[in-house]
Amino acid sequence: MAEIKAVLEKEFYARIPKARKINPVFRALFDFMYEAHLLAKPGKKLLNIYASQDFSGNREEVYRDKFFKECEYEAIDFWKDHFIRDDKPTEQAHVLPFSDQSFDIIVTTKYIMEHVSEPEKVISEFHRVLKPGGEAFVTAALVRRQHQAPYDYYRFTEYALDYLFKKVGFDEVKIIPTNGSIATLGSYSYFFQRGLNMPNIMERFCNWIYYWIIEPIAYFIDRFDNGYGRDLSLYFLVRAKRK
């Protein structure tokens, strides 16, 4: 088991752009997807919802080829507030093109929920296509700058996520933060310096300082967060089980 986890971890960090082992967000995401991997046994059917236009092509491949290769694997893209299948938008933007109770597991391997204009509808679709006892592994943003305009709609507290998942019928809902407040503040120092419109040589120098000094220090200190910092987590990871 430990050997398999080590192989998956190596593939995860090698094939996902900008992933660093010191980054608590990627550590949390790896552990989260590894939990899904443990459920994805032969005979199980899994749906991966990703976002190919947002640097997720390689990410989708590593999940398909490594994490979930033993189960029956299906994937669907999401872009510009619309599900996309076979490179074509689905007939209805927020309706999954699958029958009721089709899957044992659903994973969102990219942070798509902030780009969904009707999150309750999409979460209800997760519930609809899951079999009884099936589980959804969903990522959602709490603190992020605006991006992918104009398709950037929401940020989610853990209380909103708990409410939405239980409202549509999920029973057991577990929500964990990806990081504490120090990692979030360190991350946003990067966006601050990017907004200064410095000459290229100064920007490269500041990027070096951020990458090799600010980020490692922030991530190291973040390890000692006592839980209070979850209020400023960049993301939440939701594991929800259908009755």
Number of C-alpha atoms within 10 A of each C-alpha: 6 7 8 10 16 11 12 20 17 12 16 23 18 14 15 18 13 11 14 13 14 14 20 19 22 19 17 18 19 18 13 21 20 17 13 21 21 12 17 21 15 11 10 16 22 28 22 21 22 24 23 17 11 13 13 17 16 15 19 24 13 20 20 19 12 15 23 26 15 16 19 17 18 14 17 20 23 25 19 19 20 20 25 24 15 9 9 10 16 18 13 11 19 21 16 20 16 11 10 14 14 16 25 23 26 25 23 24 20 21 18 22 23 22 24 22 18 15 19 17 15 19 22 19 18 30 26 21 21 25 19 16 14 24 26 26 22 25 24 24 22 19 17 15 9 12 11 11 9 10 15 18 17 18 17 16 19 21 9 11 22 18 14 17 25 18 13 18 16 25 14 15 17 15 17 16 24 24 27 27 21 22 28 24 16 18 19 15 13 17 11 9 14 13 8 9 9 12 8 9 9 11 15 12 11 17 16 12 13 19 13 11 11 19 21 16 16 21 23 16 13 20 13 11 15 9 11 10 17 21 15 19 24 22 27 27 22 22 22 25 23 22 14
